[in-house]
Every structure is written in C-alpha cells, then in structure tokens.
Amino acid sequence: MRAMALLEFFGTECSHCNATRPLVERLEKDAKVKVEKLEVWHNDENAKKMEEYDKNLCGGVPFFYNTETKKWICGEASYEELKKWAVG
C-alpha cells in the first residue's frame, strides 16, 4: 500500500478544529493512517503551505487535504466523511 499524505490545517483556538480533533484521532487509530497536523494561525510556514494546497477551495480552517487523491474537506466533518476522504 502506498503512503498517503493526509493533511489537516487547523488553528489552535478554532472551536471547529477542536471539535474535529477526536474524530481525526479515531480515524488514525481505526484506519491505520497518519494525518499530518499543521497549525496555521501561529505558524507562517504552515500558513503558506495551506495557501499552496487551498487555492481558494476553503479559505479557512479546518481544511483537510489528501495529496494522493486531491480530495479536500472544508470545515467540520463527520467521522464517515473523514474516513471517505482518507481511504476512499
């Protein structure tokens, strides 16, 4: 199986990001995937990286991007949505 690059862009104080965190942790455990978490509100390098992937798709956080499938999720998502995004 090829390694997937699953990215989560988030803001530390973002209530939507914090609400999604337990679902991402569950996804990593259940689906045996790793989501790279990148904080963008206090980290300029991560904010620039988000701009490279976002390209006017979301414009905010949380923003989930799968570099293999090019699929993304804007905002809060259910566990089922996250799983479909991560593993198809």
N, C-alpha and C positions, 0 to 999 in steps of 0.2 A: 504494500500500500504506500502510495506517495504521501509525503508530508504535506499537510495543508497549512496555509498561512491564514489563520483566523485572527483578525484584528478587532479590538474593541477600543474605540476612542471615547474617553469619558472626562468629566470634570469632578474634582474632589467633592465639591459642595452640591453637586447636581442630585436632586432628590430622585429623578427618573433613573439616573445611573445607579444610585444606591439601591433602588428597588429591584433593579435587574441583576445585581451582583450575585445573589443566591442562586438564581437560575443559571447564570454562566458557570458558577462553581459546580452545580449539579450536572450540567452538560459536560463539563470536562471529566467529571468522575464517571458518569454513565456511558458516554460515547467515546471515552478514551481519547479525547482531543485536547489540544492546548490552545487557549485563546491568549494572544499577546495583548496585554492591557496597557494602553498608552494614555497617560493623563495629559490633557491639552490646555487646561486653564492656567496652570502654573509652570508649564514646560514649553518654551518656544519651539524647541526642536520637534517635539511631538505634534505641536500645533501645525507646523509646516508640513509634517508628514501627513497629517489629516487632510490638509488642503490638496496634497498630491492625489489622494485617493477619492476625496469627496467630489471635487469638480462639479459643484452646485447640485449634488444629489440630496444632501440633507441640510447642511449649513448649521448643524448643532449637534449636541450630544444627548444621549449616547448614539454613536454611529458605529455600526458593525460592518466590516468588510471582509469578504472571503477572496483572497488574491488568486485562488485557483479557479473558482467558478465565476468571479467578478460579480457575485450577488451581494447585495447590501440590505441592511435594515436601518431605518431611521427611527429613533425614539425607543420607548419601552416596547418589549415584545414578550409574547408568551413563551413558555418552555418549548412548545411544539414548533413555533416559528423559528426559534433559535436553533433547534435541532435540525430542522429542514435546511436552514441557511448553512449550518456547519457540515452536515453529512449527506444532504440531498434527500 
